[in-house]
Amino acid sequence: MWFSRGNVQAVNAWAAKSVVPVLVARLGGHSVLAPRGRSAVGAPYDDAALMCASRLAPTSVAPAIGLWVIDDRAVITVQEERRWRRTLSWVIWDPARGMLRPEGVDIATPTQVLTAAGGGNRDELIDMLNERLHPPRRLLSAVAGVLGLPGSAALVDPETPSTWKRVWEHDPEEREIRYFEEAVAGAVALRRELGMQA
């Protein structure tokens, strides 16, 4: 789920351009975006959580923080409020190995996580991320509690968003699916032309 302190209209405008069906709600001072089904595009882009997690938010939505389970790992994505450049930073936690630092990935610092969330306890966050052997969903729910993020029950039970009182539902529009597929095809063609692996 993405959590933003931006207004819900800005998050709804962003959600309307997604290739993943999503719900948007206003909970406890945050606008929350949660996937509610598989991506509308084919493999390897059919993982809804990965597609939502890696999608840059507009500046009207930033700062934003995302909490996800991807490939049985807990993943935190952070987008800071920077007008001149939008970038994502990541925290990737494996239940057996703890914190991972893959090459080529911008790693989010505890301060960046707290800033994007709008609060929380740095020492508790660090202690939590240094633990191992918890199920990723339970870890993320605890992280949401430390950061003061609402709706953390949805991180343990993905059916929870269906019980939220006021939600906006967004289904992918054909136009957005077409734009995405054209962009992917263009990127693949460029990589081939440059002699890179597609």
Backbone hydrogen bonds in HBPLUS format (Angstrom, degrees):
<---DONOR---> <-ACCEPTOR-->    atom                        ^
c    i                          cat <-CA-CA->   ^        H-A-AA   ^      H-
h    n   atom  resd res      DA  || num        DHA   H-A  angle D-A-AA Bond
n    s   type  num  typ     dist DA aas  dist angle  dist       angle   num
A0067-LEU N   A0001-MET O   2.85 MM  66  5.34 152.2  1.93 146.2 152.9     1
A0002-TRP N   A0033-LEU O   2.87 MM  31  5.03 156.8  1.92 148.2 153.5     2
A0033-LEU N   A0002-TRP O   2.95 MM  31  5.03 159.1  1.99 139.9 145.9     3
A0003-PHE N   A0065-ILE O   2.72 MM  62  5.29 148.5  1.82 148.5 159.3     4
A0065-ILE N   A0003-PHE O   2.95 MM  62  5.29 158.9  2.00 148.3 154.9     5
A0004-SER N   A0031-SER O   2.88 MM  27  5.13 155.7  1.94 149.5 157.1     6
A0031-SER N   A0004-SER O   2.70 MM  27  5.13 167.2  1.71 160.7 163.3     7
A0011-VAL N   A0007-ASN O   3.30 MM   4  6.70 156.8  2.36 147.3 153.9     8
A0012-ASN N   A0008-VAL O   2.86 MM   4  6.01 153.4  1.93 145.0 152.6     9
A0013-ALA N   A0009-GLN O   2.96 MM   4  6.19 151.2  2.04 144.0 151.5    10
A0014-TRP N   A0010-ALA O   3.09 MM   4  6.32 152.3  2.17 142.6 149.7    11
A0015-ALA N   A0011-VAL O   2.82 MM   4  6.02 158.8  1.86 148.6 155.2    12
A0016-ALA N   A0012-ASN O   2.99 MM   4  6.12 145.2  2.11 144.0 151.8    13
A0017-LYS N   A0014-TRP O   3.11 MM   3  5.63 158.7  2.16 112.2 118.8    14
A0018-SER N   A0015-ALA O   3.16 MM   3  5.40 154.0  2.23 121.1 118.7    15
A0040-ALA N   A0019-VAL O   2.82 MM  21  5.58 170.0  1.83 170.5 173.2    16
A0036-ARG N   A0021-PRO O   2.80 MM  15  5.58 161.8  1.83 148.1 144.2    17
A0022-VAL N   A0170-HIS O   2.97 MM 148  5.35 149.7  2.06 147.2 155.9    18
A0170-HIS N   A0022-VAL O   2.90 MM 148  5.35 162.7  1.93 165.1 164.8    19
A0023-LEU N   A0034-ALA O   2.78 MM  11  5.25 157.2  1.83 152.0 159.5    20
A0034-ALA N   A0023-LEU O   2.90 MM  11  5.25 160.2  1.93 148.5 155.1    21
A0024-VAL N   A0168-TRP O   2.86 MM 144  5.10 146.3  1.98 144.7 154.8    22
A0168-TRP N   A0024-VAL O   2.84 MM 144  5.10 154.1  1.91 146.6 154.7    23
A0025-ALA N   A0032-VAL O   2.91 MM   7  5.24 150.8  2.00 145.4 154.2    24
A0032-VAL N   A0025-ALA O   2.77 MM   7  5.24 170.2  1.78 160.2 163.7    25
A0027-LEU N   A0030-HIS O   2.81 MM   3  5.36 152.9  1.89 164.4 168.5    26
A0030-HIS N   A0027-LEU O   2.87 MM   3  5.36 159.8  1.91 126.0 132.9    27
A0045-TYR N   A0042-GLY O   2.85 MM   3  5.61 147.1  1.96 129.5 131.0    28
A0051-MET N   A0047-ASP O   2.96 MM   4  6.14 162.3  1.99 156.4 162.1    29
A0052-CYS N   A0048-ALA O   2.92 MM   4  6.10 162.9  1.95 153.0 157.3    30
A0053-ALA N   A0049-ALA O   2.82 MM   4  5.90 163.3  1.84 151.4 157.0    31
A0054-SER N   A0050-LEU O   3.05 MM   4  6.07 153.4  2.13 146.8 151.8    32
A0055-ARG N   A0052-CYS O   3.30 MM   3  5.34 163.4  2.33 105.3 110.0    33
A0061-VAL N   A0058-PRO O   2.95 MM   3  5.54 158.5  1.99 117.8 124.6    34
A0062-ALA N   A0058-PRO O   3.27 MM   4  6.62 145.4  2.40 146.7 156.7    35
A0064-ALA N   A0079-GLN O   2.95 MM  15  5.26 157.2  2.00 146.8 154.0    36
A0079-GLN N   A0064-ALA O   2.93 MM  15  5.26 171.0  1.93 158.4 157.5    37
A0066-GLY N   A0077-THR O   2.73 MM  11  4.81 161.2  1.77 142.7 147.6    38
A0077-THR N   A0066-GLY O   2.89 MM  11  4.81 155.5  1.95 129.5 137.5    39
A0068-TRP N   A0075-VAL O   2.84 MM   7  5.05 160.1  1.88 157.0 160.4    40
A0075-VAL N   A0068-TRP O   2.85 MM   7  5.05 164.2  1.88 152.7 151.8    41
A0070-ILE N   A0073-ARG O   2.98 MM   3  5.33 151.5  2.06 150.1 155.0    42
A0073-ARG N   A0070-ILE O   2.99 MM   3  5.33 141.6  2.14 109.3 120.4    43
A0074-ALA N   A0093-TRP O   2.96 MM  19  5.10 143.6  2.09 153.5 156.0    44
A0093-TRP N   A0074-ALA O   2.84 MM  19  5.10 166.6  1.86 164.0 165.6    45
A0076-ILE N   A0091-VAL O   2.84 MM  15  4.89 160.4  1.88 143.8 149.8    46
A0091-VAL N   A0076-ILE O   2.79 MM  15  4.89 142.0  1.93 146.3 152.5    47
A0078-VAL N   A0089-SER O   2.82 MM  11  5.09 156.3  1.87 151.0 154.0    48
A0089-SER N   A0078-VAL O   2.91 MM  11  5.09 156.9  1.96 144.8 152.4    49
A0090-TRP N   A0106-ASP O   2.69 MM  16  6.05 157.2  1.74 152.2 159.0    50
A0108-ALA N   A0090-TRP O   2.81 MM  18  5.05 160.7  1.85 121.8 127.3    51
A0100-LEU N   A0092-ILE O   2.83 MM   8  5.50 161.0  1.87 165.7 163.6    52
A0094-ASP N   A0098-GLY O   2.80 MM   4  4.87 174.6  1.80 135.7 136.1    53
A0098-GLY N   A0094-ASP O   2.73 MM   4  4.87 146.3  1.84 149.1 147.8    54
A0133-LEU N   A0095-PRO O   2.65 MM  38  4.66 167.2  1.66 139.8 142.5    55
A0112-GLN N   A0109-THR O   3.08 MM   3  5.17 116.7  2.50  98.7 113.6    56
A0113-VAL N   A0109-THR O   3.06 MM   4  6.41 158.3  2.10 155.1 161.0    57
A0114-LEU N   A0110-PRO O   2.96 MM   4  6.22 166.0  1.98 154.2 157.2    58
A0115-THR N   A0111-THR O   2.91 MM   4  6.04 160.4  1.95 149.8 155.4    59
A0116-ALA N   A0112-GLN O   2.98 MM   4  6.11 164.1  2.01 149.4 153.3    60
A0117-ALA N   A0113-VAL O   3.02 MM   4  6.20 152.5  2.10 146.9 154.7    61
A0118-GLY N   A0114-LEU O   2.90 MM   4  6.00 132.5  2.13 140.2 153.0    62
A0119-GLY N   A0114-LEU O   3.10 MM   5  5.31 144.5  2.23 150.1 152.1    63
A0118-GLY N   A0115-THR O   3.23 MM   3  5.07 130.0  2.50  91.2 104.4    64
A0125-LEU N   A0121-ASN O   3.01 MM   4  6.22 157.1  2.06 152.2 159.1    65
A0126-ILE N   A0122-ARG O   2.97 MM   4  6.24 164.3  1.99 156.7 160.2    66
A0127-ASP N   A0123-ASP O   2.93 MM   4  6.13 165.6  1.95 150.8 155.1    67
A0128-MET N   A0124-GLU O   2.95 MM   4  6.10 158.8  1.99 147.3 152.9    68
A0129-LEU N   A0125-LEU O   3.03 MM   4  6.28 161.1  2.06 152.8 157.2    69
A0130-ASN N   A0126-ILE O   3.04 MM   4  6.21 126.5  2.33 143.2 157.0    70
A0130-ASN N   A0127-ASP O   3.24 MM   3  5.19 140.1  2.41  94.7 106.0    71
A0131-GLU N   A0128-MET O   3.15 MM   3  5.43 157.8  2.21 105.8 112.7    72
A0138-ARG N   A0135-PRO O   3.06 MM   3  5.42 119.1  2.45 107.7 122.1    73
A0139-LEU N   A0135-PRO O   3.07 MM   4  6.39 160.0  2.11 158.3 164.6    74
A0140-LEU N   A0136-PRO O   2.96 MM   4  6.20 166.4  1.98 155.4 158.3    75
A0141-SER N   A0137-ARG O   2.98 MM   4  6.18 153.5  2.05 145.2 152.4    76
A0142-ALA N   A0138-ARG O   3.03 MM   4  6.28 155.0  2.09 146.7 152.9    77
A0143-VAL N   A0139-LEU O   2.86 MM   4  6.19 154.3  1.93 151.1 159.3    78
A0144-ALA N   A0140-LEU O   2.85 MM   4  6.09 159.6  1.89 149.1 154.2    79
A0145-GLY N   A0141-SER O   3.07 MM   4  6.36 148.6  2.17 140.0 148.2    80
A0146-VAL N   A0142-ALA O   3.00 MM   4  6.34 156.3  2.06 150.3 156.0    81
A0147-LEU N   A0143-VAL O   2.91 MM   4  6.16 150.8  2.00 151.7 160.3    82
A0148-GLY N   A0144-ALA O   2.97 MM   4  5.99 111.7  2.45 135.2 150.9    83
A0149-LEU N   A0144-ALA O   2.85 MM   5  4.97 160.2  1.89 151.9 151.8    84
A0148-GLY N   A0145-GLY O   3.22 MM   3  5.09 150.5  2.31  96.0 104.7    85
A0154-ALA N   A0151-GLY O   3.06 MM   3  5.90 155.5  2.12 124.1 129.2    86
A0155-LEU N   A0152-SER O   2.97 MM   3  5.40 152.5  2.05 110.9 119.2    87
A0156-VAL N   A0153-ALA O   3.11 MM   3  5.45 143.5  2.25 105.8 115.4    88
A0157-ASP N   A0153-ALA O   2.89 MM   4  6.09 165.7  1.91 156.6 161.5    89
A0160-THR N   A0157-ASP O   2.96 MM   3  5.75 171.3  1.96 131.1 134.0    90
A0162-SER N   A0159-GLU O   3.10 MM   3  5.85 147.3  2.21 121.5 129.5    91
A0163-THR N   A0160-THR O   2.77 MM   3  5.50 166.1  1.79 130.1 135.0    92
A0164-TRP N   A0161-PRO O   3.11 MM   3  5.26 158.9  2.16 106.2 112.7    93
A0176-GLU N   A0173-GLU O   3.00 MM   3  5.37 117.8  2.40 105.9 120.2    94
A0177-ILE N   A0173-GLU O   3.07 MM   4  6.44 159.0  2.11 156.6 163.1    95
A0178-ARG N   A0174-GLU O   2.90 MM   4  6.11 161.8  1.94 152.6 157.5    96
A0179-TYR N   A0175-ARG O   2.92 MM   4  6.19 160.2  1.95 149.4 154.9    97
A0180-PHE N   A0176-GLU O   2.96 MM   4  6.14 162.7  1.99 147.4 152.0    98
A0181-GLU N   A0177-ILE O   2.94 MM   4  6.17 170.7  1.95 155.0 157.4    99
A0182-GLU N   A0178-ARG O   2.90 MM   4  6.05 157.5  1.96 151.9 158.2   100
A0183-ALA N   A0179-TYR O   2.94 MM   4  6.14 154.4  2.01 147.3 154.4   101
A0184-VAL N   A0180-PHE O   2.94 MM   4  6.24 160.0  1.98 157.0 162.2   102
A0185-ALA N   A0181-GLU O   2.97 MM   4  6.11 163.9  1.99 145.8 150.5   103
A0186-GLY N   A0182-GLU O   2.92 MM   4  6.07 154.6  1.99 144.7 151.7   104
A0187-ALA N   A0183-ALA O   2.97 MM   4  6.19 154.7  2.03 145.9 152.6   105
A0188-VAL N   A0184-VAL O   2.93 MM   4  6.17 159.5  1.97 154.7 160.0   106
A0189-ALA N   A0185-ALA O   2.97 MM   4  6.14 161.8  2.00 147.3 152.4   107
A0190-LEU N   A0186-GLY O   2.98 MM   4  6.15 156.2  2.04 145.6 152.0   108
A0191-ARG N   A0187-ALA O   3.00 MM   4  6.22 160.6  2.04 147.2 152.2   109
A0192-ARG N   A0188-VAL O   3.02 MM   4  6.27 157.4  2.07 150.2 156.3   110
A0193-GLU N   A0189-ALA O   2.95 MM   4  6.16 156.4  2.00 146.3 153.1   111
A0194-LEU N   A0190-LEU O   2.95 MM   4  6.19 145.2  2.08 147.0 156.4   112
A0196-MET N   A0191-ARG O   2.70 MM   5  4.93 159.7  1.74 161.8 155.0   113
A0195-GLY N   A0192-ARG O   2.98 MM   3  4.95 156.0  2.04 101.7 108.8   114
